[in-house]
Structure formats: structure tokens, C-alpha cells
Amino acid sequence: MAYRDDADLEFLSQCSDEDLNGLVEVLIYDKDGETRWTEELSTSEDYKQYKPQHSKYWRNIAAEIQCFGGNTFATLARSGKGVLYKEVLCDACDKMKVNYNKKASVDLIEANLLMSIMTKALESMSSEEIKELGESLGVKNIAGLTAKTLTAGFQAIFKAGGFKSYQLTAIIVNQVLKAIIGRGLSFAATGTMMRTLSILTGPVGWGITGVWTAIDIGSTAYRVTIPAVLQVAFLRSKMSNGISDEITFD
């Protein structure tokens, strides 16, 4: 396992030990809490020396993501180096049938992935659930509210960035991680975050879980790369939107 210089993962060097803990756990442990057969992170000397000071060995963490994203034999041919993060992300998007542009920036592709999950969840909701969600979110005119109009609203939130974008990212990622690996994000949520969480983990949360359950993950690698990509998207959103408070859902 060797790290390839990767502009899209360099921001991990600025993340705190607490920030990186969830990502490390996704890479090392499976849904049952057992160590993954193919992981190499926990056997690295840096991990053994510094854990839980994850920020001191962030390159090892990044390298593990890159290696899980690369074919095993191809990784060996590259002297233990995997593929760049963008390739891992695009591969996850292809698996989840996300509509995106490969030439777009990584943060935009991550937003497309998150919106795809949210859109499918909204589409699975009944008209009554849509109206209930709209009312909970403070929408004034819920009479003609549809999944399409709510989707447009969430897209606008992602595009605008800031705390609301971070909130939405955290809520989507938290729900999907629970469905995939049985545990959500770990962070100390503000009152505003918890109120939004309680609203969006009702019908939308069930919808997200239902959408995810219908996806055939297939290979073992996807069971690592998809949750890892979601964790990275969450951390990037937190960093780019200047969020400093630590969070915990579970």
C-alpha cells in the first residue's frame, strides 16, 4: 500500500483525528465489526504507532481508499499504488447509476451522488409523505408540492453551499451509512442539526434505506469504496463550508 499524490484527497491532511475516525473505521471494519480480510491499514506501522491520532498518518488512509478502488492485480503492477480518488468516486457513481459528468470537479460529482440518493428517496414517497415533509420543512404552500419540486429545492441548497448544504450532506450520508454498515456518522450535532435530522430521517430516511437496500453492491470492494466515498464527501463538505463543531449521530 503506497499513497499516490492526489489533489482530491490532500484536504484530509487538514482534518482532525475525530474527523478521520469514521473513515478509518469504514476502511478497517465490516458491518459486523470484524476486520476486513483485504484491508492493509491496520497492519501499517504508522497506524500501529499513531492511532487514534489519525491525522498523523492521513496518507496511509488515503492510500487505502486508492487501493480498494484499484483492481488487486493492477495495484500490484503499480508497486502497491491504487487509483486516484476521482476514479474511485466515478466507479461508485457508475455502480449506483448516478447521472454525472466525468469532466466535472470532484465536489460536483459528490453532490450529484448525494442528490441522486435523495431524489430516489423522494420519488419513493407517497404524496401525503411529501406534503408532511414539506410542512415540516416550513414550505408555505404544500397543496401542489411534489417530489420534483422538493428535489429542486434540495438541489438549490447544494448549489448555494454553506451550513444548510453541510446539514443535508450529513443527513444523507448518515442514513446511507446506517443502511450499509449498520452505523452512522459520529459527530456532536448542534440543536439546529438535530431538529433537521429528526425531520429528514422520517419518510425520507426510510426512502433512502429502501433505495439502498434495492442496490446490489456485488463485490467486496464496493462495500468499502461506496461508504468511504460518502465519508470523504461528508468531510469535504465540512471542510469547504468551514464547519468547526464536532458532531455525533449514531
HELIX and SHEET records of a PDB file:
HELIX    1   1 GLU A   10  GLN A   14  5                                   5    
HELIX    2   2 ASP A   17  ILE A   28  1                                  12    
HELIX    3   3 LEU A   41  THR A   43  5                                   3    
HELIX    4   4 GLU A   45  TYR A   50  1                                   6    
HELIX    5   5 HIS A   54  TYR A   57  5                                   4    
HELIX    6   6 TRP A   58  GLY A   69  1                                  12    
HELIX    7   7 THR A   72  ALA A   77  1                                   6    
HELIX    8   8 TYR A   85  LYS A   95  1                                  11    
HELIX    9   9 VAL A  106  GLU A  123  1                                  18    
HELIX   10  10 SER A  127  SER A  136  1                                  10    
HELIX   11  11 ALA A  147  ALA A  160  1                                  14    
HELIX   12  12 PHE A  163  ILE A  181  1                                  19    
HELIX   13  13 GLY A  191  LEU A  200  1                                  10    
HELIX   14  14 PRO A  203  THR A  213  1                                  11    
HELIX   15  15 TYR A  222  SER A  240  1                                  19    
END                                                                             
